[in-house]
Amino acid sequence: MLSLNVKDGEYITIGDEVVVQAFRYGTQTQVLVDAPREMTILRGKLHERSGDARPDSVITGERRKPKCASDLRHSAKRLEKLAAYQARKDDARAAIGEIAAMLDSLGETPESEWLRERLERIAPVVE
């Protein structure tokens, strides 16, 4: 069995006529299949309910083992990086606010208008 990891919105093709696309919504994954009408596509539950056996290639149970110590350390590092990124983002927002306040104190000069325009391109003001 071929195992592929796809990102949200990515798709794979099977032959020339079948396209499979995956979308993630929180904890759910939606699978979209575009195939010719004459091709039968069944959810596994319905396939088994009709009395057919589960294909041998289907993986049962969880593929991933419960989190171990190294997984927890990795998650902690990711959280630290995320917190550092958020702190830098907050600092940048504060600096942009200071620059905007300084521009306001300069008044309506051509230079301050030009700088305000450039600042708006970098960080649009949301009110």
Backbone as CSV, one residue per row, in Angstrom:
resi,resn,N_x,N_y,N_z,CA_x,CA_y,CA_z,C_x,C_y,C_z
1,MET,0.854,-1.176,0.000,0.000,0.000,0.000,0.897,1.234,0.000
2,LEU,0.577,2.177,-0.852,1.296,3.446,-0.906,0.759,4.342,0.201
3,SER,1.647,4.964,0.956,1.242,5.877,2.021,1.775,7.259,1.688
4,LEU,0.884,8.234,1.574,1.275,9.605,1.244,0.813,10.548,2.341
5,ASN,1.646,11.506,2.659,1.244,12.590,3.551,0.927,13.783,2.668
6,VAL,-0.269,14.311,2.797,-0.641,15.480,2.010,-1.015,16.611,2.950
7,LYS,-0.714,17.814,2.524,-1.099,18.985,3.306,-2.536,19.336,2.978
8,ASP,-3.124,20.164,3.821,-4.497,20.600,3.643,-4.674,21.188,2.247
9,GLY,-5.621,20.652,1.490,-5.915,21.167,0.157,-5.146,20.493,-0.966
10,GLU,-4.104,19.738,-0.645,-3.350,19.058,-1.695,-4.164,17.896,-2.251
11,TYR,-3.777,17.434,-3.426,-4.509,16.346,-4.049,-3.557,15.341,-4.664
12,ILE,-4.082,14.153,-4.943,-3.344,13.128,-5.668,-4.224,12.666,-6.819
13,THR,-3.604,12.121,-7.856,-4.358,11.570,-8.974,-4.109,10.069,-9.031
14,ILE,-5.126,9.349,-9.446,-5.021,7.906,-9.645,-5.405,7.666,-11.091
15,GLY,-4.422,7.288,-11.882,-4.670,7.167,-13.313,-4.967,8.530,-13.898
16,ASP,-5.739,8.530,-14.991,-6.076,9.802,-15.653,-7.415,10.360,-15.211
17,GLU,-8.232,9.532,-14.528,-9.607,9.941,-14.295,-9.991,10.151,-12.828
18,VAL,-9.113,9.824,-11.889,-9.485,9.919,-10.477,-8.598,10.944,-9.776
19,VAL,-9.241,11.865,-9.065,-8.534,12.871,-8.279,-9.052,12.777,-6.844
20,VAL,-8.135,12.713,-5.882,-8.489,12.658,-4.472,-7.858,13.858,-3.787
21,GLN,-8.661,14.620,-3.049,-8.179,15.821,-2.380,-8.580,15.767,-0.908
22,ALA,-7.696,16.246,-0.044,-7.943,16.196,1.399,-8.010,17.609,1.977
23,PHE,-8.990,17.821,2.872,-9.119,19.078,3.598,-9.274,18.746,5.068
24,ARG,-8.605,19.499,5.922,-8.689,19.267,7.362,-9.526,20.380,7.980
25,TYR,-10.492,19.989,8.795,-11.343,20.919,9.537,-11.240,20.548,11.008
26,GLY,-10.339,21.187,11.727,-10.137,20.851,13.133,-9.615,19.437,13.257
27,THR,-10.393,18.564,13.906,-9.955,17.175,14.069,-10.486,16.277,12.952
28,GLN,-11.329,16.811,12.095,-11.909,16.037,11.000,-11.095,16.220,9.717
29,THR,-11.108,15.205,8.877,-10.497,15.302,7.554,-11.574,14.980,6.542
30,GLN,-11.723,15.856,5.556,-12.696,15.634,4.494,-11.928,15.162,3.268
31,VAL,-12.390,14.082,2.652,-11.751,13.538,1.462,-12.710,13.731,0.296
32,LEU,-12.257,14.437,-0.725,-13.064,14.650,-1.912,-12.524,13.738,-3.011
33,VAL,-13.414,12.997,-3.668,-13.012,12.072,-4.719,-13.756,12.448,-5.988
34,ASP,-13.013,12.720,-7.048,-13.601,12.993,-8.348,-13.251,11.812,-9.236
35,ALA,-14.276,11.002,-9.571,-14.065,9.793,-10.354,-15.237,9.624,-11.314
36,PRO,-15.052,8.823,-12.350,-16.162,8.572,-13.278,-17.355,7.939,-12.550
37,ARG,-18.573,8.250,-13.018,-19.786,7.748,-12.372,-19.835,6.224,-12.320
38,GLU,-19.285,5.568,-13.315,-19.370,4.107,-13.351,-18.441,3.431,-12.339
39,MET,-17.567,4.194,-11.705,-16.654,3.647,-10.695,-17.361,3.682,-9.335
40,THR,-17.418,2.540,-8.659,-18.071,2.455,-7.356,-17.120,2.955,-6.269
41,ILE,-17.619,3.877,-5.439,-16.839,4.396,-4.321,-17.688,4.210,-3.077
42,LEU,-17.188,3.429,-2.122,-17.934,3.159,-0.894,-17.095,3.482,0.318
43,ARG,-17.742,4.000,1.340,-17.105,4.165,2.639,-16.867,2.758,3.191
44,GLY,-15.784,2.565,3.932,-15.426,1.253,4.455,-16.540,0.587,5.235
45,LYS,-17.264,1.383,6.049,-18.371,0.838,6.855,-19.415,0.158,5.973
46,LEU,-19.783,0.841,4.877,-20.802,0.297,3.979,-20.284,-0.940,3.268
47,HIS,-19.020,-0.918,2.912,-18.397,-2.059,2.241,-18.480,-3.293,3.137
48,GLU,-18.146,-3.133,4.409,-18.162,-4.251,5.348,-19.588,-4.640,5.738
49,ARG,-20.488,-3.649,5.828,-21.873,-3.925,6.195,-22.563,-4.798,5.153
50,SER,-22.143,-4.641,3.897,-22.754,-5.447,2.831,-22.212,-6.874,2.818
51,GLY,-21.326,-7.194,3.763,-20.830,-8.560,3.887,-19.459,-8.777,3.282
52,ASP,-18.915,-7.764,2.632,-17.582,-7.911,2.040,-16.529,-7.828,3.137
53,ALA,-15.439,-8.545,2.939,-14.353,-8.551,3.923,-13.551,-7.263,3.836
54,ARG,-12.956,-6.888,4.950,-12.067,-5.728,4.998,-10.822,-6.064,4.175
55,PRO,-10.408,-5.166,3.277,-9.205,-5.449,2.485,-7.990,-5.679,3.384
56,ASP,-7.117,-6.588,2.979,-5.928,-6.915,3.763,-5.008,-5.710,3.951
57,SER,-5.024,-4.788,2.997,-4.098,-3.655,3.052,-4.527,-2.559,4.029
58,VAL,-5.754,-2.626,4.553,-6.251,-1.588,5.466,-5.569,-1.732,6.826
59,ILE,-5.061,-0.632,7.323,-4.377,-0.610,8.617,-5.420,-0.507,9.712
60,THR,-5.308,-1.361,10.720,-6.257,-1.309,11.833,-5.569,-0.722,13.053
61,GLY,-6.338,-0.122,13.932,-5.767,0.477,15.137,-5.074,1.787,14.801
62,GLU,-4.401,2.329,15.792,-3.699,3.601,15.605,-2.336,3.357,14.994
63,ARG,-1.948,4.217,14.074,-0.647,4.094,13.439,0.444,4.674,14.316
64,ARG,0.083,5.583,15.200,1.075,6.272,16.015,0.979,5.784,17.449
65,LYS,2.112,5.501,18.021,2.149,5.067,19.412,1.845,6.253,20.321
66,PRO,1.426,5.987,21.541,1.199,7.091,22.479,2.462,7.928,22.646
67,LYS,2.274,9.165,23.042,3.414,10.075,23.157,4.431,9.576,24.170
68,CYS,5.670,9.628,23.749,6.759,9.239,24.651,7.483,10.515,25.098
69,ALA,8.503,10.359,25.887,9.225,11.507,26.446,9.811,12.386,25.349
70,SER,10.361,11.787,24.280,10.967,12.608,23.222,9.898,13.405,22.478
71,ASP,8.693,12.821,22.301,7.598,13.561,21.672,7.202,14.759,22.517
72,LEU,7.151,14.557,23.826,6.787,15.648,24.731,7.838,16.756,24.714
73,ARG,9.138,16.373,24.666,10.209,17.387,24.585,10.089,18.166,23.280
74,HIS,9.811,17.453,22.201,9.662,18.113,20.898,8.494,19.099,20.936
75,SER,7.380,18.690,21.536,6.215,19.577,21.648,6.543,20.800,22.499
76,ALA,7.288,20.601,23.574,7.667,21.721,24.442,8.543,22.707,23.684
77,LYS,9.481,22.200,22.875,10.349,23.083,22.080,9.527,23.876,21.068
78,ARG,8.551,23.208,20.453,7.698,23.905,19.484,6.898,25.001,20.159
79,LEU,6.408,24.730,21.363,5.655,25.750,22.108,6.544,26.929,22.481
80,GLU,7.797,26.648,22.869,8.749,27.722,23.181,9.007,28.583,21.958
81,LYS,9.210,27.945,20.807,9.448,28.690,19.569,8.240,29.537,19.204
82,LEU,7.055,28.963,19.381,5.829,29.695,19.086,5.676,30.901,20.004
83,ALA,6.003,30.739,21.282,5.911,31.845,22.240,6.918,32.935,21.885
84,ALA,8.133,32.541,21.485,9.152,33.522,21.091,8.706,34.273,19.836
85,TYR,8.131,33.548,18.880,7.626,34.175,17.662,6.526,35.179,18.000
86,GLN,5.611,34.786,18.878,4.516,35.677,19.268,5.053,36.920,19.968
87,ALA,6.088,36.751,20.808,6.687,37.901,21.505,7.310,38.859,20.502
88,ARG,8.018,38.319,19.493,8.620,39.182,18.458,7.541,39.908,17.673
89,LYS,6.455,39.201,17.391,5.336,39.799,16.663,4.717,40.942,17.476
90,ASP,4.525,40.715,18.771,3.970,41.755,19.645,4.903,42.960,19.723
91,ASP,6.230,42.706,19.811,7.216,43.798,19.829,7.148,44.608,18.542
92,ALA,7.016,43.915,17.410,6.941,44.602,16.119,5.690,45.466,16.046
93,ARG,4.567,44.934,16.535,3.326,45.720,16.540,3.485,46.968,17.395
94,ALA,4.116,46.816,18.556,4.319,47.967,19.442,5.219,49.005,18.768
95,ALA,6.277,48.552,18.097,7.192,49.471,17.417,6.476,50.210,16.293
96,ILE,5.632,49.506,15.560,4.874,50.141,14.480,3.911,51.182,15.061
97,GLY,3.308,50.865,16.204,2.432,51.832,16.875,3.192,53.082,17.290
98,GLU,4.429,52.903,17.802,5.256,54.052,18.183,5.604,54.908,16.965
99,ILE,5.941,54.246,15.860,6.278,54.979,14.633,5.068,55.763,14.149
100,ALA,3.897,55.131,14.180,2.679,55.816,13.745,2.393,57.031,14.628
101,ALA,2.598,56.910,15.934,2.380,58.032,16.855,3.358,59.161,16.565
102,MET,4.622,58.814,16.277,5.612,59.843,15.948,5.233,60.554,14.656
103,LEU,4.737,59.809,13.679,4.314,60.422,12.412,3.149,61.372,12.643
104,ASP,2.232,60.991,13.522,1.097,61.859,13.826,1.569,63.165,14.452
105,SER,2.627,63.088,15.262,3.123,64.303,15.917,3.852,65.221,14.931
106,LEU,4.295,64.677,13.789,4.975,65.509,12.780,4.018,66.383,12.000
107,GLY,2.758,66.003,11.999,1.787,66.790,11.250,1.645,66.273,9.830
108,GLU,1.072,67.131,8.989,0.772,66.740,7.612,1.833,67.253,6.638
109,THR,3.029,66.774,6.749,4.084,67.137,5.803,4.131,66.084,4.703
110,PRO,4.670,66.437,3.528,4.780,65.445,2.446,5.604,64.215,2.871
111,GLU,6.651,64.474,3.670,7.493,63.365,4.113,6.727,62.422,5.042
112,SER,5.964,63.010,5.987,5.221,62.163,6.922,4.123,61.389,6.198
113,GLU,3.502,62.009,5.193,2.483,61.309,4.406,3.102,60.132,3.659
114,TRP,4.305,60.354,3.089,5.014,59.291,2.371,5.353,58.146,3.328
115,LEU,5.833,58.503,4.515,6.188,57.481,5.504,4.945,56.721,5.991
116,ARG,3.831,57.455,6.191,2.588,56.805,6.604,2.121,55.793,5.549
117,GLU,2.247,56.195,4.281,1.877,55.323,3.172,2.703,54.032,3.198
118,ARG,4.002,54.178,3.378,4.905,53.010,3.424,4.598,52.135,4.643
119,LEU,4.329,52.762,5.762,4.002,52.025,6.977,2.709,51.238,6.794
120,GLU,1.742,51.843,6.116,0.454,51.174,5.843,0.666,49.937,4.955
121,ARG,1.624,49.996,4.054,1.919,48.822,3.209,2.514,47.690,4.027
122,ILE,3.364,48.037,4.985,4.009,47.018,5.817,3.023,46.430,6.811
123,ALA,2.272,47.282,7.475,1.344,46.835,8.522,0.052,47.634,8.415
124,PRO,-0.908,47.116,7.630,-2.185,47.840,7.484,-2.841,48.069,8.848
125,VAL,-3.366,49.258,9.021,-4.029,49.620,10.278,-5.416,49.008,10.301
126,VAL,-5.712,48.267,11.336,-7.021,47.651,11.507,-7.714,48.376,12.652
127,GLU,-8.853,48.956,12.368,-9.577,49.704,13.403,-10.815,49.000,13.834
